[in-house]
Amino acid sequence: MSVELFMKLKEIESLSRMRTSFELQNREHNARLSKLNDTRQEAHARTVKLRQEVSSANSALADIEVRIRTASEQKQRLFDIGSDEKKISSFTTEIDGLEESGLVLLEEVAQLEEELRDTKEFMSGLEKTILEISAEVNSDVAGVTIELSHIELRLSLLLNELPTEFSTLLVKTAAKNLAHGPFTRVENGSCYFCRFKISRTDESEIDMQKNLKTCSQCSRIFLPYGA
């Protein structure tokens, strides 16, 4: 085997890491926009609910006004015909209760309308933020997409240049997501990372003959010196 093949292995692994990093960037960009869109939907839903509550409260107020007017007319009629104070007093009590309920509803409507104004103002600012961030994200994603296309092309070329045993072993080892990567070296007769002892025969085959070998303990691929 040649050192050049091991150099290509390293480049493929490096490019694969770059690809993963770029893909992560795109996911983070999309997640950023998705979160803002979720916030917009929540604010819109809250606006719809507030409008419904305002409408319901105004309907209740209108009903109270009708009941107050009816009770007032009945009270006046009793007063005009000289009815007893007890009957007149009952209508007075009813009217007072309705007016108190109306005041509570008026306060509720005022609070709902204030929250509705705040929510609309928040949504207006949010729309501007989404437009700004969308432009920024689209620009970043476009740049990352170009980088990814270059990486994919280079990876394709490199993989086609590698013997099947090299590419297969790299894919298998990289899939284990080993800390510090899929490669190691022989150092003082041991694997550099896990310190597993390597026989002199294996060491010679790795460094002198450039044979493709992996550590029996940590599964990393041995790189010969010079690679």
C-alpha positions in Angstrom: 0.0 0.0 0.0 1.1 3.6 -0.5 1.1 6.5 1.9 -1.0 8.4 -0.6 -4.0 6.1 0.1 -3.8 6.8 3.9 -3.6 10.5 3.1 -6.8 10.2 1.1 -8.4 8.3 4.0 -7.5 11.3 6.3 -8.9 13.8 3.8 -12.1 11.8 3.4 -12.5 11.7 7.2 -11.8 15.5 7.5 -14.2 16.3 4.7 -16.9 14.1 6.3 -16.5 16.1 9.6 -16.8 19.3 7.7 -19.9 18.1 6.0 -21.5 17.1 9.3 -20.6 20.6 10.7 -22.2 22.3 7.7 -25.3 20.2 7.9 -25.6 21.0 11.6 -25.3 24.7 10.7 -28.2 24.4 8.3 -30.3 22.6 10.8 -29.6 25.3 13.4 -30.5 28.0 10.9 -33.8 26.2 10.0 -34.5 25.6 13.7 -34.0 29.3 14.4 -36.6 30.2 11.8 -38.9 27.4 12.9 -38.9 28.7 16.5 -39.8 32.2 15.3 -42.6 30.9 13.2 -43.9 28.9 16.1 -43.9 32.1 18.2 -45.8 33.9 15.4 -48.4 31.1 15.3 -48.8 31.2 19.1 -49.2 35.0 19.0 -51.8 34.7 16.2 -53.7 32.1 18.1 -53.7 34.4 21.2 -54.9 37.3 19.1 -57.8 35.2 17.8 -58.7 34.1 21.3 -58.6 37.6 22.7 -60.9 38.9 19.9 -63.3 36.1 20.7 -63.2 37.0 24.4 -63.7 40.7 23.7 -66.7 39.8 21.4 -68.2 37.5 24.1 -67.7 40.2 26.8 -69.3 42.9 24.6 -72.3 40.6 23.9 -72.7 40.0 27.6 -72.5 43.8 28.2 -75.2 44.3 25.5 -77.4 41.7 27.2 -76.9 43.5 30.6 -77.9 46.8 29.1 -81.1 45.3 27.8 -81.9 43.7 31.2 -81.1 47.0 33.0 -83.4 48.9 30.6 -86.2 46.4 31.0 -85.8 46.4 34.8 -85.8 50.2 34.9 -88.9 50.4 32.7 -90.7 48.0 35.0 -89.5 49.8 38.1 -90.8 53.1 36.7 -94.1 51.6 35.8 -94.6 50.3 39.3 -93.6 53.7 40.6 -96.1 55.4 38.3 -99.0 53.2 39.5 -98.0 53.6 43.1 -97.0 50.0 43.8 -95.6 49.0 47.1 -92.0 49.8 48.0 -91.0 46.1 48.3 -91.6 45.4 44.6 -89.9 48.6 43.5 -87.0 47.8 45.8 -86.5 44.4 44.2 -86.1 46.0 40.8 -83.6 48.5 42.4 -81.6 45.6 43.7 -81.7 43.8 40.4 -80.6 47.0 38.5 -77.7 47.6 41.0 -76.5 44.0 40.6 -76.6 44.3 36.8 -74.8 47.6 36.8 -72.1 46.1 39.1 -71.7 43.1 36.7 -71.5 45.5 33.8 -68.7 47.5 35.5 -66.8 44.2 36.0 -67.3 43.3 32.3 -66.2 46.8 31.2 -63.0 46.4 33.2 -62.5 42.9 31.7 -63.0 44.3 28.1 -60.5 47.1 28.8 -57.8 44.6 30.0 -58.5 42.3 27.0 -58.3 45.1 24.5 -55.0 46.3 26.1 -53.5 42.8 25.8 -54.8 42.6 22.3 -53.1 45.9 21.3 -49.8 44.6 23.0 -50.1 41.3 21.1 -50.6 43.0 17.8 -47.7 45.3 18.4 -45.5 42.3 19.4 -46.6 40.5 16.1 -45.7 43.6 14.1 -42.2 43.6 15.5 -41.9 39.9 15.2 -42.8 40.0 11.4 -40.0 42.5 10.9 -37.6 40.3 12.9 -38.6 37.2 10.8 -38.0 39.1 7.6 -34.6 40.2 8.7 -33.5 36.8 10.0 -35.0 35.0 7.0 -32.8 37.1 4.7 -29.8 36.4 6.9 -30.5 32.7 7.1 -31.2 32.3 3.4 -27.9 33.9 2.6 -26.1 31.6 5.1 -27.8 28.5 3.9 -27.0 29.3 0.3 -23.3 29.7 1.2 -23.3 26.4 3.2 -25.1 24.6 0.4 -22.4 25.6 -2.0 -19.7 24.4 0.4 -21.6 21.1 0.8 -21.8 20.6 -2.9 -18.0 21.1 -3.2 -17.4 18.7 -0.3 -19.7 16.0 -1.8 -17.9 16.3 -5.2 -14.5 15.9 -3.6 -15.7 13.0 -1.4 -17.1 11.3 -4.5 -13.8 11.6 -6.3 -11.7 10.4 -3.4 -13.9 7.4 -2.7 -13.6 6.4 -6.3 -9.8 6.5 -6.0 -9.7 4.3 -2.9 -9.6 0.5 -2.8 -12.9 -0.9 -1.5 -11.3 -2.3 1.6 -10.1 1.3 2.5 -13.4 3.0 2.0 -15.4 0.2 3.6 -13.2 0.2 6.7 -13.3 4.0 7.0 -17.1 4.1 6.8 -17.3 1.3 9.4 -14.9 2.9 11.8 -16.2 6.5 11.4 -19.7 5.2 12.2 -18.5 4.4 15.8 -18.0 8.2 16.4 -14.8 7.5 18.3 -13.4 10.4 20.4 -10.5 12.2 18.6 -11.5 10.5 15.3 -11.0 7.1 13.6 -7.2 7.2 13.3 -4.3 6.3 15.5 -0.5 5.6 15.3 1.9 3.2 16.8 3.9 4.9 19.6 6.5 3.0 21.6 5.0 -0.3 20.6 1.4 0.6 21.5 -1.7 2.2 20.1 -1.3 6.0 20.7 -4.9 6.4 22.1 -5.8 3.2 24.0 -2.2 2.0 24.7 -2.9 -1.5 23.5 0.3 -3.3 22.9 1.2 -3.9 19.2 3.4 -6.8 18.1 6.7 -5.9 16.3 5.3 -7.8 13.3 2.2 -5.6 13.1 4.2 -2.5 13.8 6.5 -3.3 10.8 3.5 -4.1 8.6 1.9 -0.8 9.5 4.9 1.6 9.3 7.2 -0.2 6.8 4.8 -2.1 4.5 2.0 0.4 4.8 -0.6 -2.3 5.5 -4.1 -1.4 6.4 -4.7 -2.5 10.1 -6.9 -1.5 13.0 -6.3 -1.6 16.7 -7.7 -4.8 18.3 -8.9 -2.8 21.3 -10.2 0.6 20.2 -10.8 -0.2 16.5 -9.0 2.8 15.2 -7.2 2.7 11.9 -3.4 2.8 12.1 -1.8 5.5 10.0 1.8 4.7 9.0 4.4 7.5 9.7 4.5 9.8 6.8 0.8 9.8 6.3 
